[in-house]
Structures are given as structure tokens and as C-alpha cells.
Amino acid sequence: MRTYDGAVHHLFLDESGNHSLNAYEPSYPVFVLGGALVSEHELARLAAAVGAFKIGFFGHDRLVLHTADIARNRRGFERLADPGVRRRFYAELNALMEALDFSVIACAIDKPLLVQRYGALAVDPYALSLGIVVERLCFALGASQQGQIIVECRNRRLDRELRTSWDILRINGTRFVRPSTIGRRIVSFDFHRKAEVLPGLELADLVVSPLGRLVAGMPDRPDTEVVVGKLRTGPGGSWEGAGLVVLPKEKGRGPLRSTRPRSV
């Protein structure tokens, strides 16, 4: 399990998949909320490394690393339409991510199973996954650490709903974390836009889709291995339930399962 020094730590959050329980792609029926946990001491090195990667590959650092744009060869990524260039891009990007010092915390929701299990009582995936992510961040920080959560802006309505979910967590806590613990360990919850070119948010964008593909049972790609290698691990060395929680819990799901943490 990674340990953290006394600096403030930043959890950059992004999402993958549609959060609606009534709409999803059969090949990708999951919603993932998660991202990169970065020490304050690592932020400058992270920014420098990401900037150097962009300049080395594109000749400038003004574009934003965004999975949807990369996949569609748009908004500065048009060169990736060439298969050879795309292979080199991903090889260098995966090498960059592997070299950076960060941990991944995420919650993935199997939406069809959630609806099947709970029907109309199913909890909104945003609220459900945020509670899990906040719990794991509190566990990672421990009693003497503090953290900040930085979330990518989506639209006014969705941001307001997520802010409300955060406020409820601060007031009520979770099943395993008291509200006073959340208040001590997480000092802020802020929204920023990708256009602001925050390397931490770019990194968060790059880690959630591979986890979604993993939970959806899609074929692995090189970035899957890199991201899984960055997942936060528990005392026993496993990332299941520590770095990635898959809900709802299901017997027979296989190696992807969540474990019950101790209360704090």
C-alpha cells in the first residue's frame, strides 16, 4: 500500500459512462467515477512531465488530453488517424503514465445489475459512487493527512447534483466514515474545467475508461494494465475494494469484487 507524507493530497475526479439508470450501451453498461490521487509535492513534476510529453509529440502543450477527442482524432489529435502515429502515441502515453507517481481510486457501477437488484429503490450512480470514493480517500489519507477533491465540470445541473451529494456526505457521513472524519480529512471539493489544462484532471480522464472496460469485460488494452498497476492497494496488497470498488456486490463476479473496510 502506498504511504503519503504530510502534504495535502489532491484527488482529481472524472467519470466514464452515462450515469442514467435508464440508458446505457449494452457493450458498456457501467458508470465509473474515479481518478488520480496526487501528492502536492508531485503536482509540479506531473505538470512538467505532461507538458513535455505534449511538446515532444505535438510541438506544443496547448491541447487537452481527453479520451473522447483522442478516440475520435479531433481537436488537435487529427494526426492519430494514422495507425502508426496512433500506436506510437499510446506507447509513449502509457510509458508516461507508468512513470508518474500517483494512485487511482474509483468506483464502478454495474447499472443493469443495480436496477435488477433494487429496482425503483436503486441509488443514483453519482451519489453511490461518490460515497465510495470519499470513503477510500479518507482511508488513504489516514488520521494525519488532508486532501482536496477536484472534479471536472460537466453542466450546471449535473454539477449541482454532485455538489448536493457531497453536502449530504459531509452532513451524514457514510456507512463506514463519520461526517467529522470527512470534515477533518477532506478540506475542499471544487469544480474545474478541462479547458483550464489541469494535468491532474487530464490524468483522471485517462484512467476511468480503462477501468470501465475492465468491469464491462471488454478486451484489455495496454493502458488497462498501466491503470490497474496504479490502483490503491489495501494492507494485504490487493486493490479490490481498496482502489476499485465494483457495485452492487455479487457472488460469483470473479476477481472484481469489493471488500468491506473497517470503520473509521
N, C-alpha and C positions, 0 to 999 in steps of 0.2 A: 504494500500500500504506500502511495506517495505521501510524504510528510511535507508540511508547509511551515515556513518561517513566520516571523511576527508581522509581516507586512499585510496590508489589506489585499484581498484577492478579488478578482473580477470574474464573474460568470457571465459570459456573453451568450445570449439565448436566441435561437431561431427555431423554425418549425418546418416540418415536411408533411405534405398531405393535407387534404381537406378536413377541417375539424368537424364538419357536419356529420351527424349520425345517419342522416337520410340519403347521403350522396357519397359514393366512393367508386373508384375504378376497381373492377374485380381483380385485376392483377396487382393492385396496390391498395388494399383495403385498410391501411394503417394511418394513424396520425402520430407524429413524433414531435415532442418538444424537448429540446436539449441543446447542448453547446459546449463551449470551451471554458475551462476554469484556468485562469492565468494569474500568476503572482504579479503583484505590482512591479517587482524587480525585473520581470521578464517582458513587460509591455514595450519598452524601448527596443529591446532586441527583436521582439516579434515584429514590430513595425518596420524596423530596418531590414529584416530578412524578407518580409513580404514585398516591401518596396523594391529591394534588389532583384527579387525574382521577376517582378513585372518589368522592370527596366531591362533586365537581361533577355527576356523573351519578347517583349513588345516594343522596347525602346523608350518607354515612358511608364509612369506609375499612376496615371490619372484614371484608368479603368477600375471597376469594382469586380472582384471575384464573386460571381453569382452563378450558382449551379444552373439555373434556368437559362441564362444567357450563354453559358459555356455549352450546354447541351444543344442549343439552337443556333450556334455560330452567329450571334448577333451582338450589337452594342460593344464593338471593339474586338470580338472574338471570331470575326469572319474567317480569319486565316485557318481556324481549326476545321474548316470544311475539308481541308487536305488531310487525308488519313495519316500520312507520315508526320505532318506537323502536330496533329492531334495526339498521336502516340507519344511523341517527344514531350508535348505539353504535360500530359498526365504523368509521365515518368518523372519529370522534373518537379511537378507539383506534389506528387506523393513523397518524393525524397525530401522536399521542403517540410511538409507536414510531419514526417517522421523525425526530422532533426529538431523541430521546435519542442520546447518544454511546456506542455500543458496536459491537463486531464479532461476527459469527457464525462459528463453527467447527462443522462437522458431518460425519458420515459416514453415508451411506445404503447399505443392503444390499438388493440385488435378490434376495430369498430363493429364488424358483424357479430363477433362473439360477445362483445359488450351488450349489444342490443338483444341478442338471443338470450343472454343470461338475465338481464334486468329489465328489458322492455322499456316501458314509459318511464321507469324509475332510473334509467341509466344516467349517470352524471355526465355533464358536458365535458368532452375531452380536454379542453383548455384548463378547466378548473381541476379536473382529476390529475392531469399530468403536472400542472404547476405545483400542486401539493407534494407530489412525489419528488420533484426536482428540488424544491425548497428543503424538504427533509434531508435529501442526500447532501445538499450543500452544507446544511447545519452539521451533519455527521462529519463531513470532510474538514470543516473548519475547526471543530473541537471547541473546548471551553475558552481558549485564549486567543482565538482568531476572529477576524471580522471580514465580511465580504460585501460586495456590491453586485447587484444584478443589472445587466444592461440588455434590454430587449429590442429587437428590431421592430420599428413601426410598421404596421400594416395599413389599417384605415381607422378613422376616428371611432367607429362603432366597436370594432374588434379590440382596439387598444383600450377603450373604456371598459369593455367586459373583462379584459385581462387585469386591468388595474383594480376592478372591483373584486376579482378573485384574490388578488394579492392582499387587499384590505381585509377581506374576510379571514385569510390565513393569519394576518397579524393580530386580529382580534380573537380568533377562536383556536389558533394553532392547528395541529393535525393529530392524527391518532397516536403518533409517536413523538411529537415535538411540541412542547408547551409554547404558547404565544410569547411568554417572556424570553424564552430561548431564541425564538426567531427575532425578536426585537433587539436582543444583545448582539447576535451574530451577523445579522444582515442589516446593514446601515442605510441602504438605499435601493430603490427599484426605479430605474429610469429608462425612457424610450429614446432611441436614436434611429436615424435613417441610414440605410446602406450608402446613400449618396454622400454621406459625410466621410466615407472611406475610413472606417474604423477597422483595422486589421482583425481585431477580436471578433467583430460581427461577421467579417468575411470568413474567418475560420469556422465560426459556428454554422454558417450556411453550408460549408463544405463537409461537415461531419454528420448532419442529421439525415441526409438522403441515403448514405451507405447503411446507416442503422435501420432505416425504413425498409430498404431492400433485404437486409438480413432477416428482419422479423417477418416480412412478407414471403420469405422462402425463395426469393429471386436468386439467380446465379451470382456468386461472388465476383467482385472485381478487385483489382489491386488496392483501390482506396478502402475497400471493406476491411482488409487485413490491417491496414495502417490505422484506421479509426478504432477497430476493436483493440488494437495494441495500446491505445491511449485511454481506454475506459478506466475510470477509477476502480480500484480493487479494494476488497474488504480485508479484514485481518487474516483470513485464510488464503488470500491471494486470488480469489475469484472475483470477477466483475459482475456476476449475476446477482442482481438485487442491490449492488453497490454502485456500479457505474451505469448499468442499464436495467431498468425495471420494465417488464412486459405485463400489461394488464388487459383483461382480467386474468387472474391466475388460473391455470388449467392443468389438471393432471394429464400427464402424457404429452405435454407440449414438446418435450425433448430438452435439449441443453439450454434453451432460452426459458428461464423461469426467474421469478423474483424470490428473494429470501426475506424473512421477517427480521428487521433490525431491532435492537434494543431501544427502549425509550430513553430520551434524554431530557 
